[in-house]
Amino acid sequence: MNERWTHEHVPDQSGRVAVVTGATSGLGYETARVLAQRGATVVLAVRDVEKGKQAAARMTGDVSVQALDLTSLASVRSAAADLRAAHPRLDLLINNAGVMYTPRQTTADGFELQLGTNHLGHFALTGLLLDRLLPTPGSRVVTVASTAHRLRAAIHFDDLQWERSYSRVGAYGQSKLANLMFTYALQRRLAPLGTTVAVAAHPGVSRTELLRSAPVAMRLLVDRIAAPFLQDAAMGALPTLRAATDPHVEGGQYYGPDGRRQISGHPTLVASSLESHDEAVQERLWTVSEELTGVTFPLV
C-alpha cells in the first residue's frame, strides 16, 4: 500500500472486542474512539473510572469502562478477572498506557514507576488475558513503544529498579526498550500457534498529556517552542491503529510515522534499534518479568 494510511483505512471492526489501556485522553482515547466508530466493542481499561466514563460518553459505539491501575499487580489481576468474566474472547489488546520522565517513584509492588507501569504492568495483563486471545484467529497484542528506546537505553539487570542512581530519561528509555523486547519475544512464542500476533507501534512526537511529569524546563520548551510543530493525538494514534487493524500487518513488525526522524507523519513500517533485537537479553528480560510479576504465559 503506497498511499498514505489514515483512519479511513481502518477496516470494519464489527464483531471484534478490543481492550485499550490508558484511553481517557491522548493516543489511547483516539485509538479507542476510531475502533468504536468502526464497530468494535471497546473496553477502556483506565485508572480513573470517572474520567473513563466521561471519555466513553464522547465516543460513538459500544464502549465500556474497566478499572485498571498498572502500578498495582493486584489491580491488574482484578481487571483481568473482570475482563475474562465479561468477554469469552478478545480480538485486540492494545497496551497503550504509560508514564514518561517521572521523578523516581515506586509502584505498589516496589517497581520503579516507569518500568512498572510501561512494561511490567502490561506484561502481566497480557499474560493474564492471553488465553482469551489465542482461540481468536486474527487477534493481536499491540504494544506502544517510543523512539526513546534508543535514548540512553539498556536493560540494567544489575539495577533494574534504579535504586543506586536515577535518570528520568534512562528509566523511560529502559521501559520503552522493554516494550519492544517484550513484543519480539512474545511473537516468537506466538508464531507456532498461528492465531495471535504481537506488534509494536510508536506515535512519533505528539501533543498529549504524557509530558505532564517531565521537568519544568522540558515542558516549557515543548509548550513555547516545539508545540506548533508537533502532531495532534489523532495523528499520533495512527501507527497503533494500523498495527491493530491493517490486514497486511505481520507479527513482530513495528510501525511509526513516515516523516523525518519518525517525529511525525503517516504510519509505516519502521526499524527499531539493534539492541532491541538481542534475543539473549529479550529472554533474560522475559524470565525476570515472570519472576517479578508472578505471571507466566499459557504457551508451550
DOVEX-635944 format. One record per residue (C-alpha): x, y negated, z; residue in three letters. Coordinates in steps of 0.001 Angstrom, whole numbers, padded with zeros to 6 digits, always signed. Layout:
<lumvexs>
XYZALA;...
</lumvexs>
This chain:
<lumvexs>
+000000+000000+000000MET;+001768-003142-001262ASN;-000860-005738-000363GLU;-000679-007426+002999ARG;-002526-005378+005602TRP;-005195-007251+007590THR;-008040-006390+009948HIS;-010210-005954+006841GLU;-008229-002800+006052HIS;-009331-001112+009288VAL;-011478+001839+008167PRO;-014882+002598+009614ASP;-014355+003841+013177GLN;-017837+005215+013797SER;-017787+008310+015975GLY;-014309+007590+017339ARG;-013592+006916+021020VAL;-010767+004503+021857ALA;-009236+003596+025207VAL;-007299+000309+025196VAL;-005297-000712+028256THR;-004918-004375+029173GLY;-007794-005525+026993ALA;-009140-008571+028837THR;-007170-011028+026690SER;-004474-011367+024077GLY;-003375-008436+021951LEU;-005425-005852+023827GLY;-008595-007902+023532TYR;-008141-008418+019799GLU;-007327-004749+019251THR;-010410-003616+021166ALA;-012632-006221+019535ARG;-011795-005101+015996VAL;-012132-001397+016835LEU;-015576-002002+018369ALA;-016604-004173+015448GLN;-015681-001312+013108ARG;-017918+001085+015022GLY;-015686+002759+017615ALA;-016808+003458+021150THR;-014266+001372+023045VAL;-013237+001535+026694VAL;-011419-001469+028121LEU;-009083+000004+030750ALA;-008219-003026+032861VAL;-007004-004075+036288ARG;-009610-006846+036751ASP;-013005-005270+036154VAL;-014874-008591+036255GLU;-012626-010034+033547LYS;-013100-006792+031656GLY;-016874-007210+031752LYS;-016543-010793+030525GLN;-014316-009613+027671ALA;-016745-006816+026770ALA;-019617-009294+026687ALA;-017809-011268+023990ARG;-017434-008198+021767MET;-019892-006623+019352THR;-020481-002897+019593GLY;-020283-000074+022127ASP;-017854-001388+024740VAL;-017461-000337+028376SER;-015020-001124+031158VAL;-012843+001201+033244GLN;-010830+000108+036275ALA;-007129+000850+035784LEU;-004164-000548+037681ASP;-000996+000735+036043LEU;+001054-000345+039061THR;-000604+002389+041139SER;-000384+006089+040280LEU;-003444+006659+042464ALA;-005387+004231+040264SER;-004033+005866+037102VAL;-005184+009278+038322ARG;-008597+007931+039332SER;-009073+006193+035979ALA;-008028+009314+034087ALA;-010526+011387+036076ALA;-013308+008902+035262ASP;-012405+008852+031578LEU;-012232+012629+031392ARG;-015657+012907+033003ALA;-017201+010352+030656ALA;-015544+011447+027399HIS;-015097+015105+026425PRO;-012937+013919+023528ARG;-010740+010926+022754LEU;-009515+009721+019369ASP;-007295+006802+020354LEU;-005274+005940+023424LEU;-003686+002536+022987ILE;-001053+001836+025627ASN;-001095-001935+025311ASN;-000974-003431+028818ALA;+002281-004887+030032GLY;+004165-007444+032070VAL;+007184-009451+030955MET;+010140-011162+032648TYR;+008661-010906+036129THR;+010639-011690+039293PRO;+011809-008492+040942ARG;+008805-006752+042441GLN;+007836-003144+043014THR;+004678-001218+042281THR;+002590+000546+044897ALA;+004796+003600+044322ASP;+008082+001709+044680GLY;+008972+001412+040980PHE;+010471-001750+039518GLU;+007403-003612+038256LEU;+008213-003848+034547GLN;+009304-000226+034212LEU;+006444+000943+036425GLY;+003770-000943+034507THR;+005020-000807+030943ASN;+006390+002729+030884HIS;+005681+004936+033906LEU;+002015+003953+034273GLY;+001367+004637+030599HIS;+003427+007836+030680PHE;+001223+009139+033488ALA;-002029+008010+031869LEU;-001111+009648+028571THR;-000209+012921+030243GLY;-003455+012975+032204LEU;-005609+012276+029116LEU;-003723+014275+026516LEU;-005973+017321+026692ASP;-008868+015086+025590ARG;-006845+014033+022527LEU;-005295+017339+021474LEU;-008507+019022+020269PRO;-009371+015962+018148THR;-007968+016037+014593PRO;-006516+012670+013641GLY;-006167+011472+017231SER;-003355+009083+018089ARG;-001392+007717+021023VAL;-000240+004202+020153VAL;+002240+002526+022491THR;+003029-001170+022203VAL;+006776-001839+022309ALA;+008758-005006+021551SER;+011757-006320+019649THR;+013115-006874+023166ALA;+014002-003173+023213HIS;+017216-004431+021561ARG;+017988-007166+024125LEU;+020483-006056+026785ARG;+018539-002826+026648ALA;+019619+000534+028009ALA;+018109+003151+030282ILE;+020017+002580+033521HIS;+019779+006036+035065PHE;+022295+005029+037724ASP;+019985+002210+038886ASP;+016672+002753+037118LEU;+014732+000566+039566GLN;+017256-002314+039507TRP;+017897-002108+043239GLU;+021559-003163+043122ARG;+021077-006239+040954SER;+018188-007533+038898TYR;+017812-009074+035457SER;+014333-010020+034265ARG;+015427-009717+030652VAL;+017343-006486+031172GLY;+014493-004845+033076ALA;+011978-005843+030408TYR;+014274-004561+027661GLY;+014672-001261+029507GLN;+010896-000854+029810SER;+010344-001556+026103LYS;+013157+000787+025092LEU;+011471+003385+027302ALA;+008193+002839+025397ASN;+009889+003732+022127LEU;+011803+006682+023542MET;+008566+007987+025037PHE;+006844+007718+021648THR;+009584+009600+019826TYR;+009880+012315+022480ALA;+006099+012726+022604LEU;+005894+013032+018823GLN;+008453+015859+018845ARG;+006207+017720+021263ARG;+003020+016980+019321LEU;+004294+017762+015818ALA;+003922+021566+016007PRO;+000288+021217+017106LEU;-000827+019208+014091GLY;-003772+017306+015574THR;-002420+014326+017514THR;+000395+011920+016651VAL;+002366+009364+018657ALA;+003062+005997+017029VAL;+004595+002728+018243ALA;+003949-000894+017306ALA;+005150-004336+018268HIS;+003438-007707+017818PRO;+006379-009929+016984GLY;+006111-013150+018971VAL;+002532-014190+019669SER;+000743-016806+021739ARG;-000565-014711+024628THR;-000514-014738+028433GLU;+002397-012296+028554LEU;+004897-015041+029363LEU;+002999-016197+032449ARG;+005610-014597+034736SER;+008614-015881+032804ALA;+010940-018513+034298PRO;+009592-022063+034106VAL;+012271-023208+031656ALA;+011356-020422+029233MET;+007633-021221+029458ARG;+008297-024907+028812LEU;+010468-024057+025816LEU;+007699-021940+024328VAL;+004905-024411+025122ASP;+006662-027537+023880ARG;+008823-026337+021035ILE;+008089-022828+019833ALA;+004297-022612+020221ALA;+003404-024228+016859PRO;+005466-021566+015071PHE;+004039-018540+016891LEU;+001243-016422+015504GLN;-002039-016020+017332ASP;-003141-012876+019162ALA;-005326-011727+016275ALA;-002274-011560+014003MET;-000158-010062+016770GLY;-002651-007220+017168ALA;-002443-006158+013526LEU;+000577-003809+013904PRO;-001252-001984+016708THR;-004432-001763+014651LEU;-002525-000431+011671ARG;-000720+002151+013795ALA;-004081+003201+015231ALA;-006215+003332+012083THR;-004290+003353+008799ASP;-004810+006839+007324PRO;-001282+006768+005869HIS;+000420+006443+009270VAL;+002636+009339+010326GLU;+003740+010428+013766GLY;+006906+008816+015097GLY;+006553+005683+012983GLN;+006978+002126+014269TYR;+005019-000861+012959TYR;+005733-004575+013287GLY;+005414-007886+011428PRO;+006977-008197+007984ASP;+008339-011724+008479GLY;+011887-012853+009125ARG;+013355-011036+012135ARG;+009913-009483+012638GLN;+008765-012568+014536ILE;+005516-012951+012623SER;+003707-011676+009579GLY;+001600-008784+008425HIS;+002173-005261+009743PRO;+004615-002984+008011THR;+006821-000017+008832LEU;+009906-001225+010736VAL;+013000+000326+012277ALA;+013969+000471+015930SER;+017478+000407+017393SER;+019926+003274+017103LEU;+019790+003614+020906GLU;+016055+004284+020794SER;+016676+007401+018674HIS;+019132+009027+021108ASP;+017363+012324+021754GLU;+019510+013245+024738ALA;+018559+010017+026508VAL;+014923+010445+025463GLN;+014806+013894+027030GLU;+016523+012749+030210ARG;+014058+009865+030489LEU;+011159+012277+029943TRP;+012364+014527+032761THR;+012889+011586+035122VAL;+009467+010184+034232SER;+007814+013502+035059GLU;+009641+013619+038378GLU;+008738+010043+039314LEU;+005066+010227+038324THR;+004360+013846+039178GLY;+002650+014205+035788VAL;+003512+016982+033353THR;+002063+017181+029876PHE;-000161+020082+028739PRO;+002220+021033+025930LEU;+004096+024233+025194VAL;
</lumvexs>
